[in-house]
Amino acid sequence: MPIAYPKRHRQHFQAIKNDLLSYGLAIVSAPQNVASLRGYSYDENALFRHDANPYRKWGKLKPSKTPPSLTISRFPEGSTRAKVDALVEQIIQDGIDITAYEPDWFRLACAFANEFGGKGRGYFHAISQFMIAMIM
């Protein structure tokens, strides 16, 4: 099945799994890696739609079971740290992947390091927990 966003492979997988469940069909959940071997029964009359439209839906990934530790402190309202705290809290709460575009992920790492030094690592790990593996 062609998918629209290869870097969102796992999220597409989750959405496909949910769609199939709505029809009473279950699929094996693991492995979900793009490189994992998938097979199907042999059918000499199988129909393959090579011109199929890419699947565009994707499911929300659940955060890791052990989220990175990030201590959100309250700083003076309007300070850079207070703004970053609020944004990172929202990203964690909503499970948003803002790292889907690889160059942005690296730029975020640099920005946190530039602004907060070693203390920026916690922010970076917190936002990276929702990213999809770069190898996809």
DSSP file (Angstrom, degrees, kcal/mol; ACC not computed):
  #  RESIDUE AA STRUCTURE BP1 BP2  ACC     N-H-->O    O-->H-N    N-H-->O    O-->H-N    TCO  KAPPA ALPHA  PHI   PSI    X-CA   Y-CA   Z-CA
    1    1 A M              0   0    0      0, 0.0     2,-0.1     0, 0.0    52,-0.0   0.000 360.0 360.0 360.0 119.7    0.0    0.0    0.0
    2    2 A P        -     0   0    0      0, 0.0    53,-2.8     0, 0.0     2,-0.3  -0.469 360.0-154.3 -71.1 142.1    1.6    3.3   -1.0
    3    3 A I  B     -a   55   0A   0     51,-0.3    53,-0.2    -2,-0.1     6,-0.1  -0.891  15.5-137.0-117.7 150.7    1.8    5.9    1.7
    4    4 A A  S    S+     0   0    0     51,-2.5    52,-0.1    -2,-0.3    -1,-0.1   0.824  95.3  36.2 -75.1 -32.6    1.9    9.7    1.2
    5    5 A Y    >   -     0   0    0     50,-0.4     3,-2.6     1,-0.1    -1,-0.2  -0.786  62.6-173.9-128.3  87.5    4.5   10.4    3.9
    6    6 A P  G >  S+     0   0    0      0, 0.0     3,-1.3     0, 0.0    -1,-0.1   0.794  85.6  61.2 -54.0 -32.2    7.2    7.8    4.2
    7    7 A K  G 3  S+     0   0    0      1,-0.3     3,-0.2     2,-0.1   129,-0.1   0.659 101.6  55.1 -70.9 -11.8    8.8    9.5    7.2
    8    8 A R  G <> S+     0   0    0     -3,-2.6     4,-2.8     1,-0.2    -1,-0.3  -0.091  70.6 132.3-105.5  32.4    5.5    8.9    9.0
    9    9 A H  H <> S+     0   0    0     -3,-1.3     4,-2.8     1,-0.2    -1,-0.2   0.904  71.0  47.0 -51.8 -50.7    5.5    5.2    8.4
   10   10 A R  H  > S+     0   0    0     -3,-0.2     4,-2.2     1,-0.2    -1,-0.2   0.877 112.8  49.3 -64.1 -36.6    4.6    4.2   11.9
   11   11 A Q  H  > S+     0   0    0      2,-0.2    48,-3.1     1,-0.2     4,-2.1   0.899 111.5  48.8 -70.2 -39.2    1.8    6.7   12.1
   12   12 A H  H  X S+     0   0    0     -4,-2.8     4,-3.0    46,-0.3     5,-0.2   0.928 109.5  53.9 -60.9 -44.0    0.4    5.5    8.8
   13   13 A F  H  X S+     0   0    0     -4,-2.8     4,-2.8    -5,-0.3    -2,-0.2   0.920 108.0  49.5 -56.4 -45.5    0.7    1.9   10.1
   14   14 A Q  H  X S+     0   0    0     -4,-2.2     4,-2.3     1,-0.2    -1,-0.2   0.907 112.4  47.3 -62.3 -42.2   -1.4    2.9   13.2
   15   15 A A  H  X S+     0   0    0     -4,-2.1     4,-2.6     2,-0.2    -2,-0.2   0.910 112.6  48.8 -66.8 -41.9   -4.1    4.5   11.0
   16   16 A I  H  X S+     0   0    0     -4,-3.0     4,-2.8     2,-0.2     5,-0.2   0.929 110.5  51.6 -62.1 -44.9   -4.2    1.6    8.6
   17   17 A K  H  X S+     0   0    0     -4,-2.8     4,-2.2    -5,-0.2    -2,-0.2   0.922 111.5  47.1 -57.1 -45.6   -4.5   -0.8   11.6
   18   18 A N  H  X S+     0   0    0     -4,-2.3     4,-1.6     2,-0.2    -1,-0.2   0.901 111.5  50.8 -64.7 -41.2   -7.4    1.3   13.0
   19   19 A D  H  X S+     0   0    0     -4,-2.6     4,-0.6     1,-0.2    -2,-0.2   0.930 111.5  47.4 -62.1 -44.8   -9.1    1.4    9.7
   20   20 A L  H ><>S+     0   0    0     -4,-2.8     5,-2.7     1,-0.2     3,-1.1   0.885 107.9  56.1 -65.0 -37.5   -8.9   -2.4    9.2
   21   21 A L  H ><5S+     0   0    0     -4,-2.2     3,-1.8     1,-0.3    -1,-0.2   0.857  98.6  61.4 -61.1 -34.5  -10.1   -2.9   12.8
   22   22 A S  H 3<5S+     0   0    0     -4,-1.6    -1,-0.3     1,-0.3    -2,-0.2   0.739 106.0  47.5 -65.3 -20.6  -13.2   -0.9   11.9
   23   23 A Y  T <<5S-     0   0    0     -3,-1.1    -1,-0.3    -4,-0.6    -2,-0.2   0.298 125.7-103.4 -98.1   6.8  -14.0   -3.6    9.3
   24   24 A G  T < 5S+     0   0    0     -3,-1.8     2,-0.5     1,-0.3    -3,-0.2   0.646  82.1 128.8  81.8  15.1  -13.3   -6.4   11.8
   25   25 A L      < -     0   0    0     -5,-2.7     2,-0.4    -6,-0.1    -1,-0.3  -0.887  40.7-160.9-106.4 132.8   -9.9   -7.2   10.4
   26   26 A A        -     0   0    0     -2,-0.5     2,-0.3    -3,-0.1    -8,-0.1  -0.878   3.6-166.1-112.2 145.4   -6.9   -7.4   12.6
   27   27 A I        -     0   0    0     -2,-0.4     2,-0.2   -10,-0.1    -6,-0.0  -0.902  35.8 -91.8-124.6 157.8   -3.2   -7.2   11.6
   28   28 A V        -     0   0    0     -2,-0.3   -11,-0.0     1,-0.1     0, 0.0  -0.493  31.3-152.8 -68.2 131.5   -0.1   -8.1   13.5
   29   29 A S        +     0   0    0     -2,-0.2    -1,-0.1     1,-0.1   -12,-0.0   0.753  57.8  96.2 -80.9 -24.4    1.2   -5.0   15.3
   30   30 A A  S    S+     0   0    0      1,-0.1     2,-0.1     2,-0.1    -1,-0.1  -0.942  70.7  28.2-126.1 145.6    4.8   -5.9   15.5
   31   31 A P        +     0   0    0      0, 0.0    -1,-0.1     0, 0.0    -3,-0.0   0.648  59.9 168.8 -81.1 157.3    7.2   -5.2   13.9
   32   32 A Q        +     0   0    0     -2,-0.1   -19,-0.1     3,-0.0    -2,-0.1   0.292  33.8 127.9-111.5   6.0    6.2   -1.8   12.5
   33   33 A N    >   -     0   0    0      1,-0.1     3,-1.7     2,-0.1   103,-0.0  -0.374  65.6-128.6 -67.4 141.3    9.6   -0.9   11.1
   34   34 A V  T 3  S+     0   0    0      1,-0.3    -1,-0.1   -28,-0.1   102,-0.0   0.777 109.7  52.8 -61.0 -27.1    9.6    0.1    7.5
   35   35 A A  T 3  S+     0   0    0      2,-0.1    -1,-0.3     0, 0.0     2,-0.1   0.498  83.9 115.6 -88.2  -3.9   12.4   -2.4    6.8
   36   36 A S  S <  S-     0   0    0     -3,-1.7     2,-0.3     1,-0.1     0, 0.0  -0.386  73.9-109.1 -69.8 142.1   10.5   -5.4    8.3
   37   37 A L        -     0   0    0     -2,-0.1     2,-0.4     1,-0.0    -1,-0.1  -0.531  35.6-171.2 -71.7 130.6    9.5   -8.2    6.0
   38   38 A R        -     0   0    0     -2,-0.3     2,-0.3     2,-0.0    -1,-0.0  -0.954   5.5-173.8-120.2 143.3    5.8   -8.4    5.3
   39   39 A G        -     0   0    0     -2,-0.4     2,-0.3     0, 0.0    -2,-0.0  -0.847   9.8-166.3-132.5 169.3    4.2  -11.2    3.4
   40   40 A Y        -     0   0    0     -2,-0.3     3,-0.1     3,-0.0    -2,-0.0  -0.963  37.6 -81.0-149.3 163.3    0.9  -12.3    2.0
   41   41 A S        -     0   0    0     -2,-0.3     2,-0.3     1,-0.1     0, 0.0  -0.301  50.9-104.2 -66.1 149.8   -0.6  -15.4    0.7
   42   42 A Y        +     0   0    0      2,-0.0     2,-0.3     3,-0.0    -1,-0.1  -0.596  43.7 169.4 -76.8 133.4    0.2  -16.5   -2.9
   43   43 A D    >   -     0   0    0     -2,-0.3     3,-2.0     1,-0.1    -2,-0.0  -0.881  25.1-159.1-145.5 110.1   -2.6  -15.9   -5.3
   44   44 A E  T 3  S+     0   0    0     -2,-0.3    -1,-0.1     1,-0.3    -2,-0.0   0.667  98.0  48.3 -67.3 -12.9   -1.9  -16.3   -9.0
   45   45 A N  T 3  S+     0   0    0      2,-0.1    -1,-0.3    -3,-0.0    -3,-0.0   0.062  82.6 145.9-109.3  23.5   -4.9  -14.1   -9.8
   46   46 A A    <   -     0   0    0     -3,-2.0     2,-0.5     1,-0.1    -4,-0.0  -0.264  43.8-135.0 -62.9 146.9   -4.0  -11.4   -7.3
   47   47 A L        -     0   0    0      2,-0.0     2,-0.5     0, 0.0    -1,-0.1  -0.916  19.7-171.6-106.2 124.7   -4.9   -7.8   -8.3
   48   48 A F        -     0   0    0     -2,-0.5     2,-1.0     3,-0.0     3,-0.1  -0.973  13.1-153.9-117.9 126.5   -2.2   -5.2   -7.7
   49   49 A R    >   +     0   0    0     -2,-0.5     3,-1.6     1,-0.2    -2,-0.0  -0.771  17.9 173.4-100.0  89.4   -3.1   -1.5   -8.2
   50   50 A H  T 3  S+     0   0    0     -2,-1.0    -1,-0.2     1,-0.3     0, 0.0   0.669  80.8  54.3 -69.9 -15.8    0.2    0.1   -9.1
   51   51 A D  T 3  S+     0   0    0     -3,-0.1    -1,-0.3     2,-0.0    -2,-0.0   0.185  80.0 140.1-101.4  16.2   -1.6    3.3   -9.7
   52   52 A A    <   -     0   0    0     -3,-1.6     3,-0.1     1,-0.1    -4,-0.0  -0.273  59.4-109.3 -61.7 143.2   -3.3    3.4   -6.3
   53   53 A N        -     0   0    0      1,-0.1    -1,-0.1   -52,-0.0   -49,-0.1  -0.503  42.7 -99.7 -69.5 140.4   -3.5    6.8   -4.6
   54   54 A P        -     0   0    0      0, 0.0     2,-0.3     0, 0.0   -51,-0.3  -0.332  35.4-109.7 -63.0 142.6   -1.2    7.0   -1.6
   55   55 A Y  B     -a    3   0A   0    -53,-2.8   -51,-2.5     1,-0.1   -50,-0.4  -0.598  36.1-176.6 -71.5 128.0   -2.8    6.5    1.8
   56   56 A R        +     0   0    0     -2,-0.3    -1,-0.1   -53,-0.2     2,-0.1   0.614  45.4  95.9-109.2 -16.1   -2.8    9.9    3.6
   57   57 A K        -     0   0    0    -45,-0.1     2,-0.3   -42,-0.0   -41,-0.2  -0.432  48.1-175.6 -75.8 151.3   -4.2    9.3    7.1
   58   58 A W        -     0   0    0    -43,-0.1   -46,-0.3    -2,-0.1     2,-0.2  -0.994  18.0-129.6-145.0 147.5   -1.9    8.8   10.0
   59   59 A G        -     0   0    0    -48,-3.1     2,-0.4    -2,-0.3   -44,-0.1  -0.485  32.0 -99.4 -90.2 162.0   -2.6    7.9   13.6
   60   60 A K        -     0   0    0     -2,-0.2     2,-0.2   -46,-0.1    -1,-0.1  -0.680  37.0-129.6 -81.9 128.1   -1.2    9.7   16.6
   61   61 A L        -     0   0    0     -2,-0.4     3,-0.1    34,-0.3   -50,-0.0  -0.542  20.0-121.6 -76.1 142.6    1.8    8.0   18.1
   62   62 A K        -     0   0    0     -2,-0.2     3,-0.1     1,-0.1    -1,-0.1  -0.623  33.5-104.5 -80.9 143.3    1.7    7.3   21.8
   63   63 A P        -     0   0    0      0, 0.0    -1,-0.1     0, 0.0    67,-0.1  -0.246  49.0 -83.2 -63.3 157.7    4.5    8.9   23.8
   64   64 A S        -     0   0    0     65,-0.2    65,-0.0     1,-0.1    66,-0.0  -0.199  37.5-115.7 -59.0 154.2    7.2    6.6   25.1
   65   65 A K  S    S+     0   0    0      1,-0.3    -1,-0.1    -3,-0.1     0, 0.0   0.805 112.4  40.8 -64.7 -29.5    6.5    4.7   28.3
   66   66 A T  S    S-     0   0    0      3,-0.0    -1,-0.3     0, 0.0    -2,-0.1  -0.772  87.7-157.5-119.8  86.1    9.3    6.5   30.0
   67   67 A P        -     0   0    0      0, 0.0    59,-0.1     0, 0.0     3,-0.1  -0.256  32.8 -90.7 -62.9 149.8    9.1   10.1   28.8
   68   68 A P        -     0   0    0      0, 0.0     2,-0.4     0, 0.0    61,-0.0  -0.259  47.8-104.3 -57.9 145.3   12.3   12.1   29.1
   69   69 A S        +     0   0    0     -3,-0.1     2,-0.4     2,-0.0    57,-0.1  -0.591  48.3 166.5 -77.4 128.5   12.7   13.9   32.4
   70   70 A L        -     0   0    0     -2,-0.4     2,-0.8    -3,-0.1    53,-0.0  -0.948  24.7-151.7-143.0 118.7   12.0   17.5   32.0
   71   71 A T        -     0   0    0     -2,-0.4     2,-0.7     2,-0.0    51,-0.0  -0.827  12.3-153.3 -94.0 112.9   11.5   19.8   35.0
   72   72 A I        -     0   0    0     -2,-0.8     2,-0.3    13,-0.0    10,-0.0  -0.774  17.1-172.3 -88.0 117.1    9.3   22.6   34.0
   73   73 A S        -     0   0    0     -2,-0.7     2,-0.6     8,-0.1    12,-0.1  -0.719  26.0-113.7-105.2 158.1   10.0   25.6   36.2
   74   74 A R        +     0   0    0     -2,-0.3     8,-0.1    11,-0.0     3,-0.1  -0.835  38.4 178.5 -95.3 122.4    8.1   28.8   36.4
   75   75 A F        -     0   0    0     -2,-0.6     3,-0.1     1,-0.1     4,-0.1  -0.700  46.5 -60.4-114.6 168.2   10.2   31.8   35.2
   76   76 A P    >   -     0   0    0      0, 0.0     3,-2.3     0, 0.0     6,-0.4  -0.229  68.3 -99.0 -51.6 132.5    9.2   35.4   34.9
   77   77 A E  T 3  S+     0   0    0      1,-0.3     3,-0.1     5,-0.1     4,-0.0  -0.270 109.3  24.5 -56.3 134.4    6.3   35.7   32.5
   78   78 A G  T 3  S+     0   0    0      1,-0.3    -1,-0.3    -3,-0.1     2,-0.1   0.263  90.1 129.4  93.0 -11.6    7.6   36.8   29.1
   79   79 A S  S <> S-     0   0    0     -3,-2.3     4,-2.3     1,-0.1    -1,-0.3  -0.373  71.3-114.7 -72.7 157.9   11.1   35.4   29.5
   80   80 A T  H  > S+     0   0    0      1,-0.2     4,-2.7     2,-0.2     5,-0.2   0.922 117.4  50.8 -57.5 -45.1   12.5   33.1   26.8
   81   81 A R  H  > S+     0   0    0      1,-0.2     4,-2.8     2,-0.2    -1,-0.2   0.891 108.8  51.1 -63.1 -39.4   12.6   30.2   29.2
   82   82 A A  H  > S+     0   0    0     -6,-0.4     4,-2.1     2,-0.2    -1,-0.2   0.901 111.9  47.7 -64.1 -40.1    8.9   30.8   30.3
   83   83 A K  H  X S+     0   0    0     -4,-2.3     4,-2.3     2,-0.2    -2,-0.2   0.921 113.3  46.9 -66.4 -43.8    7.9   30.8   26.6
   84   84 A V  H  X S+     0   0    0     -4,-2.7     4,-3.0     2,-0.2     5,-0.3   0.914 110.1  54.0 -65.2 -42.0    9.9   27.7   25.8
   85   85 A D  H  X S+     0   0    0     -4,-2.8     4,-2.5    -5,-0.2    -1,-0.2   0.933 110.3  46.9 -54.7 -47.5    8.4   25.9   28.9
   86   86 A A  H  X S+     0   0    0     -4,-2.1     4,-1.9     2,-0.2    -1,-0.2   0.905 113.9  47.1 -63.7 -42.7    4.9   26.7   27.7
   87   87 A L  H  X S+     0   0    0     -4,-2.3     4,-2.3     2,-0.2    -2,-0.2   0.923 113.2  47.4 -66.4 -44.3    5.6   25.5   24.2
   88   88 A V  H  X S+     0   0    0     -4,-3.0     4,-2.5     1,-0.2     5,-0.2   0.894 109.8  54.0 -65.8 -38.8    7.3   22.3   25.2
   89   89 A E  H  X S+     0   0    0     -4,-2.5     4,-2.8    -5,-0.3    -1,-0.2   0.922 110.0  47.7 -58.1 -43.9    4.4   21.6   27.7
   90   90 A Q  H  X S+     0   0    0     -4,-1.9     4,-2.4     2,-0.2    -2,-0.2   0.901 110.3  51.5 -65.4 -41.4    1.9   22.0   24.8
   91   91 A I  H  X>S+     0   0    0     -4,-2.3     5,-1.8     2,-0.2     4,-1.0   0.922 114.1  44.0 -60.4 -45.0    4.0   19.7   22.5
   92   92 A I  H  <5S+     0   0    0     -4,-2.5     3,-0.4     2,-0.2    -2,-0.2   0.931 113.2  50.8 -66.3 -46.3    4.1   17.0   25.2
   93   93 A Q  H  <5S+     0   0    0     -4,-2.8    -2,-0.2     1,-0.2    -1,-0.2   0.894 119.3  36.0 -59.3 -42.3    0.4   17.3   26.1
   94   94 A D  H  <5S-     0   0    0     -4,-2.4    -1,-0.2    -5,-0.2    -2,-0.2   0.527 103.0-127.8 -91.8  -6.7   -0.7   17.0   22.5
   95   95 A G  T  <5 +     0   0    0     -4,-1.0     2,-0.3    -3,-0.4   -34,-0.3   0.894  44.8 174.9  63.2  40.2    2.0   14.5   21.4
   96   96 A I      < -     0   0    0     -5,-1.8     2,-0.9    -6,-0.2    34,-0.2  -0.622  29.2-144.9 -86.2 135.1    3.0   16.7   18.5
   97   97 A D        +     0   0    0     -2,-0.3     3,-0.5     1,-0.1    31,-0.1  -0.855  27.7 164.9 -97.1 102.6    5.9   15.7   16.3
   98   98 A I        +     0   0    0     -2,-0.9     3,-0.2    29,-0.4    -1,-0.1   0.296  68.0  70.7 -96.1   9.3    7.6   19.0   15.3
   99   99 A T        +     0   0    0     28,-0.2     6,-0.3     1,-0.2    -1,-0.2   0.201  57.1 113.4-109.0  14.2   10.7   17.1   14.1
  100  100 A A        +     0   0    0     -3,-0.5     2,-0.8     1,-0.1    -1,-0.2   0.800  69.1  65.2 -61.3 -29.3    9.3   15.4   11.0
  101  101 A Y  S >> S-     0   0    0     -3,-0.2     4,-1.3     1,-0.2     3,-1.3  -0.854  83.8-145.9 -97.2 109.8   11.5   17.5    8.8
  102  102 A E  H 3> S+     0   0    0     -2,-0.8     4,-1.8     1,-0.3     3,-0.2   0.804  93.3  54.2 -50.8 -45.2   15.1   16.3    9.6
  103  103 A P  H 3> S+     0   0    0      0, 0.0     4,-2.2     0, 0.0    -1,-0.3   0.873 107.2  53.2 -60.2 -33.3   16.9   19.7    9.1
  104  104 A D  H <> S+     0   0    0     -3,-1.3     4,-2.6     2,-0.2    -2,-0.2   0.885 104.2  56.2 -65.8 -36.9   14.4   21.3   11.5
  105  105 A W  H  X S+     0   0    0     -4,-1.3     4,-1.9    -6,-0.3    -1,-0.2   0.923 109.9  44.4 -59.9 -45.6   15.2   18.7   14.1
  106  106 A F  H  X S+     0   0    0     -4,-1.8     4,-2.3     2,-0.2    -1,-0.2   0.902 112.0  52.7 -66.7 -41.1   18.9   19.5   13.9
  107  107 A R  H  X S+     0   0    0     -4,-2.2     4,-2.6     1,-0.2    -2,-0.2   0.888 107.6  52.1 -62.5 -38.4   18.1   23.3   14.0
  108  108 A L  H  X S+     0   0    0     -4,-2.6     4,-2.7     2,-0.2     5,-0.2   0.920 108.0  51.3 -62.8 -43.4   16.0   22.8   17.1
  109  109 A A  H  X S+     0   0    0     -4,-1.9     4,-2.2     1,-0.2    -2,-0.2   0.930 112.4  46.4 -58.6 -45.3   18.9   21.0   18.8
  110  110 A C  H  X S+     0   0    0     -4,-2.3     4,-2.7     2,-0.2    -1,-0.2   0.895 111.4  51.4 -65.0 -40.2   21.3   23.8   18.0
  111  111 A A  H  X S+     0   0    0     -4,-2.6     4,-2.5     2,-0.2     5,-0.3   0.920 110.9  47.4 -65.2 -43.5   18.8   26.5   19.1
  112  112 A F  H  X S+     0   0    0     -4,-2.7     4,-2.9     1,-0.2     5,-0.4   0.925 114.6  46.9 -62.9 -43.2   18.3   24.8   22.5
  113  113 A A  H  X S+     0   0    0     -4,-2.2     4,-1.7    -5,-0.2    -2,-0.2   0.904 113.6  48.4 -65.3 -41.0   22.0   24.4   23.0
  114  114 A N  H  < S+     0   0    0     -4,-2.7    -2,-0.2    -5,-0.2    -1,-0.2   0.912 120.4  35.8 -65.3 -42.8   22.7   28.0   21.9
  115  115 A E  H  < S+     0   0    0     -4,-2.5    -2,-0.2    -5,-0.2    -1,-0.2   0.885 135.6  17.5 -79.8 -39.7   20.0   29.4   24.2
  116  116 A F  H >< S-     0   0    0     -4,-2.9     3,-1.5     1,-0.3    -3,-0.2   0.390  85.3-149.1-119.4   2.1   20.3   27.1   27.3
  117  117 A G  G >< S-     0   0    0     -4,-1.7     3,-1.7    -5,-0.4    -1,-0.3  -0.359  76.6 -11.8  62.2-142.4   23.6   25.4   27.0
  118  118 A G  G >  S+     0   0    0      1,-0.3     3,-1.3     2,-0.2     4,-0.3   0.742 132.8  67.3 -62.3 -23.9   23.6   21.9   28.5
  119  119 A K  G X> S+     0   0    0     -3,-1.5     3,-0.6     1,-0.2     4,-0.6   0.644  85.5  71.1 -73.0 -13.3   20.2   22.6   30.1
  120  120 A G  H <> S+     0   0    0     -3,-1.7     4,-2.3     1,-0.2    -1,-0.2   0.659  77.6  80.8 -73.8 -15.2   18.7   22.7   26.6
  121  121 A R  H <> S+     0   0    0     -3,-1.3     4,-2.7    -4,-0.2     5,-0.2   0.878  86.9  54.9 -59.4 -39.9   19.1   18.9   26.4
  122  122 A G  H <> S+     0   0    0     -3,-0.6     4,-2.1    -4,-0.3    -1,-0.2   0.906 109.1  47.1 -61.5 -42.5   16.0   18.3   28.4
  123  123 A Y  H  X S+     0   0    0     -4,-0.6     4,-2.2     2,-0.2     5,-0.2   0.937 112.2  50.7 -62.9 -45.4   13.9   20.4   26.1
  124  124 A F  H  X S+     0   0    0     -4,-2.3     4,-1.7     1,-0.2    -2,-0.2   0.912 112.0  46.0 -61.1 -44.2   15.4   18.7   23.1
  125  125 A H  H  X S+     0   0    0     -4,-2.7     4,-0.9     1,-0.2    -1,-0.2   0.881 109.9  55.8 -66.5 -36.5   14.7   15.2   24.4
  126  126 A A  H  < S+     0   0    0     -4,-2.1     3,-0.4    -5,-0.2    -2,-0.2   0.911 113.0  39.5 -63.4 -42.2   11.2   16.1   25.4
  127  127 A I  H >< S+     0   0    0     -4,-2.2     3,-0.8     1,-0.2   -29,-0.4   0.761 111.5  59.3 -79.4 -22.7   10.3   17.3   21.9
  128  128 A S  H >< S+     0   0    0     -4,-1.7     3,-1.6    -5,-0.2    -1,-0.2   0.629  81.2  84.6 -80.0 -12.7   12.2   14.4   20.2
  129  129 A Q  T 3< S+     0   0    0     -4,-0.9   -65,-0.2    -3,-0.4    -1,-0.2   0.718  92.6  47.3 -64.1 -18.2   10.1   11.7   22.0
  130  130 A F  T <  S+     0   0    0     -3,-0.8    -1,-0.3   -34,-0.2    -2,-0.1   0.441  87.7 115.6-100.2  -0.4    7.5   11.9   19.3
  131  131 A M    <   -     0   0    0     -3,-1.6     2,-0.4   -35,-0.1   -31,-0.1  -0.305  64.7-123.6 -73.5 154.5    9.8   11.9   16.3
  132  132 A I        -     0   0    0      1,-0.1    -1,-0.1  -125,-0.1    -2,-0.1  -0.757  45.0 -84.4 -94.2 142.2    9.7    9.1   13.8
  133  133 A A    >   -     0   0    0     -2,-0.4     3,-1.4     1,-0.2    -1,-0.1  -0.129  32.1-135.1 -50.4 136.3   13.0    7.3   13.2
  134  134 A M  T 3  S+     0   0    0      1,-0.3    -1,-0.2     2,-0.1   -32,-0.1   0.693  96.5  73.6 -68.3 -19.0   15.2    9.1   10.7
  135  135 A I  T 3         0   0    0      1,-0.3    -1,-0.3  -128,-0.0    -2,-0.1   0.607 360.0 360.0 -73.7  -8.5   16.1    5.9    8.9
  136  136 A M    <         0   0    0     -3,-1.4    -1,-0.3  -129,-0.1    -2,-0.1   0.501 360.0 360.0 -76.9 360.0   12.6    5.7    7.3
